Amino acid sequence: MTTPATHHRVLIVGGGSAGVSVAARLRNARVGDIGLIEPSGTHYYQPLWTLVGGGCAPVGKSARPQASVVPRGVAWLKDRAVEIDPGDRTVTTASGARVGYDRLVVCPGIQLDWERVAGMAEALRTPAVSSNYTYELAPKTWELIRDLRSGTAVFTMPAGPIKCAGAPQKIAYLAADHWRRRGVLGAIRVVLVLPTPGLFGVREFAEELERVVARYGIEVRTNSELVEVDGEGRQVVVADHAAGTRETIGYDLLHVVPPQSAPDWIKAGPLADPGNPAGYVEVDKHTMRHVRHPEVFALGDAGSTPNSKTGAAVRRQAPVVARNVIATLGNQPPPASYDGYASCPLTTARDKTLLAEFDYTMRPTPSFPFIDTTRERRDMWYLKRYGLSALYWNLMLKGRA
Ligand SMILES: Cc1cc2nc3c(=O)[nH]c(=O)nc-3n(C[C@H](O)[C@H](O)[C@H](O)COP(=O)(O)OP(=O)(O)OC[C@H]3O[C@@H](n4cnc5c(N)ncnc54)[C@H](O)[C@@H]3O)c2cc1C
């Protein structure tokens, strides 16, 4: 064991939604000596990419310099973590730096596994295929939707946990509503491929989404998955796992969402559950504290907690992690508990949103108890379009919401 070159009382790996929120909360509580390892010079508000793909927001509004969101007083190491040694209490970075810690907060997000579907990565370079899952491609989605007048549009969702499980279908609704308004929806066959048995895991929201799907005449393939894309030939192969069949569908527009998993270096490292191939950082689902290494915490998309992976979940997890880190620095047991809250603002039209909020019980847990949030609503559209991004940049990243 050698002494690391630098050491922080609290070290955070990943300066996305989770890392910056926790750093801000720790700074607000006057915790000193915080380090943040984050390789990207740009910070992204990813939930906006659905609206960008739908032609309802400019992509530039989703990005800001990372330097502008790192809280004052936090030491930002612009580098990539490649290894965590919880025995040694060190993190090694791509440039070879070794950084020691008293408490570690792990939140490097989720990995996009484009290559797990044959032909998907190559197809993204062809003219009729896009994905809202990257900053670069989200504007292309809108160009394709805007220019389509007839033909077949296919929207797909992969099996397994992904960030914002609603995003694969939100873009289908924004597209269908655009085509309806342009009077061309009747000439466009819209196919939505979902790995799940229904449209949503919470009955109340699934029922409303069934009405939305019927309104647009969308063909939904449940229990199904995209297994192959032929970008040049403009066709996809969809496997129906319930029926045990495969279907080839020709397309004029294809929106894909890649399979996702824990970052490979986390999967292969000592913080993952060795008995679970998913490989997320194995934390207690309430305290967010690692089950084997008590000085380690994790939150956000890289954590093993069985909530829906969303920024909304991060907003509720960050205060729990900050409080529990502070308590354990004072040798107290972690007092705060996360209840699994997540929310998914499902954009069902270009002026309507269904704000699905729920927790570990998978029951609706509305933040606005006096209105019916089990229905698509115009006020929730304005919340999604303007309110949530303001909340993100001005309050959440500053540790105030
Ligand atoms: C299209 C789309 C739509 C979405 N819509 C919604 C929505 O409507 N509502 C909602 O609540 N959520 C939504 N989300 C999900 C939301 O953006 C994520 O759940 C949230 O950003 C997770 O926060 P995080 O900090 O865990 O990960 P991220 O915000 O992704 O941040 C991870 C950070 O870690 C950094 N990093 C990666 N590897 C390393 C490494 N090795 N070392 C150090 N740093 C590293 C990355 O550069 C990044 O800055 C959406 C996401 C997408 C893509």
The ligand as a Gaussian input file, in Angstrom:
#p B3LYP/6-31G(d) Opt

LIG

0 1
 C      -33.310000      10.803000     -23.694000
 C      -33.364000      10.859000     -22.205000
 C      -34.505000      11.328000     -21.579000
 C      -34.579000      11.388000     -20.195000
 N      -35.718000      11.892000     -19.630000
 C      -35.805000      12.006000     -18.292000
 C      -36.935000      12.616000     -17.688000
 O      -37.872000      13.059000     -18.370000
 N      -36.983000      12.708000     -16.342000
 C      -35.958000      12.251000     -15.560000
 O      -36.033000      12.386000     -14.345000
 N      -34.856000      11.646000     -16.096000
 C      -34.758000      11.531000     -17.434000
 N      -33.628000      10.975000     -18.012000
 C      -32.659000      10.260000     -17.142000
 C      -31.656000      11.161000     -16.440000
 O      -30.978000      12.005000     -17.349000
 C      -30.640000      10.274000     -15.700000
 O      -31.354000       9.328000     -14.915000
 C      -29.739000      11.088000     -14.792000
 O      -28.951000      11.956000     -15.572000
 C      -28.853000      10.170000     -13.934000
 O      -27.888000      10.908000     -13.243000
 P      -26.431000      10.298000     -12.978000
 O      -25.677000      11.377000     -12.303000
 O      -26.549000       8.968000     -12.360000
 O      -25.844000      10.068000     -14.437000
 P      -25.430000      11.164000     -15.498000
 O      -26.238000      12.404000     -15.308000
 O      -25.482000      10.496000     -16.818000
 O      -23.930000      11.540000     -15.123000
 C      -22.885000      10.603000     -15.113000
 C      -21.595000      11.406000     -15.131000
 O      -20.494000      10.537000     -14.857000
 C      -19.443000      10.861000     -15.731000
 N      -18.604000       9.670000     -15.875000
 C      -18.794000       8.604000     -16.683000
 N      -17.809000       7.713000     -16.523000
 C      -16.968000       8.219000     -15.581000
 C      -15.774000       7.762000     -15.009000
 N      -15.229000       6.597000     -15.375000
 N      -15.169000       8.546000     -14.084000
 C      -15.719000       9.726000     -13.712000
 N      -16.853000      10.213000     -14.229000
 C      -17.479000       9.459000     -15.161000
 C      -20.131000      11.284000     -17.022000
 O      -19.277000      12.078000     -17.818000
 C      -21.333000      12.052000     -16.478000
 O      -21.051000      13.415000     -16.318000
 C      -33.496000      10.938000     -19.397000
 C      -32.334000      10.475000     -20.023000
 C      -32.266000      10.434000     -21.411000
 C      -30.997000       9.960000     -22.074000

